């Protein structure tokens, strides 16, 4: 083969290769696909999320206030949020538009503070972080790990940083990454949905008044339409509601109201029960003590029929709240001592349910505990909240005094572990009135329910927020916040998750079950093999390039060598 023929062949090979590459590029632009090679599928968008994104009719604008200089762990969370939003943008047909904003970018302190206050008023939670400067001092920074989702002028805040104080910072950041898809798709589904579910707070049995549940009502109003009212024995009065919340009743239920609730459940209605059967007057505690008394609500038979029994006892737990107790006075000023109050347990959350996974502990007050009863295979039961491994219970009547901290029970008496406090029930329930009443007020009664759900919590105080009273001004305090230490527990997130799970018909809440593994480096192996890996990372790429060049040179010489 002469030199001209060889050149023509090389040109044809080059043109052929370029043509194939161009065709591949054009074909790739017409078709797109995602391939997730991670073992835990951390980059795969779930089927319910894809369905919601593909059904969007109008554009959604997301402003992420999580930018600027921040520690490495937060930068990883930011990259995950950016990658998730990009995936959402792809599956929505570019209807998701997002922008990262640094809320602390301004050098003017007043302007920066005004911006921060504006974001807080919109519902974003700031986080204070401390970093070392070049001189060894500490610099305090405020970051906002959250976003504002805007759809047709309606805004919804999303806070995606988990802050479980019982976990390490690394674990909290991992759980935040795990929950990104759920937090974002929940907001998008809520804000873009044509259907807004209605939730009813029951009145008529001395339930908590509006100010005592004001904080959770305000939070739930982001997702649902909230109403309050009594049943009054009127059949069908609950038909237009997706769920019923029974928040801390203090007096007995009338049979007519029980029947209406029962038939609401038979029709597929969902109920979130916060009920307890031991009454303790908190106002009397500071005045010498209060008598804990058994206080039945006349719903014991109804709950038993559905599969649970609330035991009228009080839980004592070594993992509990710290409260200030007056121990005397000095210079006419009262002196307070922080002491553990075993009647206010910090309840553990189940890691096996999407309702409670990755939640902070839930604060309880004068808590009862639950037994599951019956063996109906049509009912699935799952534990949501429980006491610590070191707990016990005492029975009423019992005098409770703040002075009990002076002579606490011996530790060996706390020999009960994980007493159930909240239980999830799902399936087909049997009516309490089966074979008892066939009709009421002209309506035929159903004996068996449609597939439905309920959650029973043996503590009404979990949903009750504290109230600050100054003069004539009554201000509800944040739910789950300890008013003395400022620590925030998981009460609010627990209740929001409960109601989202109860009314969820798209499987969104199940996304909270997503789990990612922490892949940490082996510190012992790093110390032993440090030099080897440093050489491989620094000299390895150079050797690979040099070896590739040598092989290419040998092949080229053999290919173009002139035969004699």
Secondary structure, 3 states (H helix, E strand, C coil): CCHHHHHHHHHHHHHHHHHHHHHHHHHHHHCCCCCCCCCCCCCCCCHHHHHHHHCCCCCEEEEECCCCCCCHHHHHHHHHHHHHHHHHHHHCCCCEEEEECCCCCCCCHHHHHHHHHHHHHHCCCCEEEEEECCCCCEEEEEECCEEEEEECCEEEEEECCCCCCCCCHHHHHHHHHHCHHHHHHHHHHHHHCCCCCEEEEEECCCCCCHHHHHHHHHHHCCCCEEEEEECCCCCCCCCCCCEEEEECCCCCCCHHHHHHHHHHHHCCCEEEEECCCEECCHHHHHHCCEEEEECCCCCHHHHHHHCEEEECEEEEECCEEEEEEEEEEECCEEEEEEEEEEEEEEEEECCCCCCCCCCCCEECCCCCEEEECCCCCCEEEEEEEECCCCEEEEECCEEECHHHHHHCCCHHHCCECCCEEEEEEEECCECCCCCCCCEECCEECCCECCCEEEEEECCHHHHCCCEEEECCEEEECCCCECCCCCCECCHHHHHHHHHHHHHCCCCCHHHHHCCCCCCCCCHHHHHHHHHHHHHHHHHHHHHHHHHHHHHHHHHHHHHHCCCC
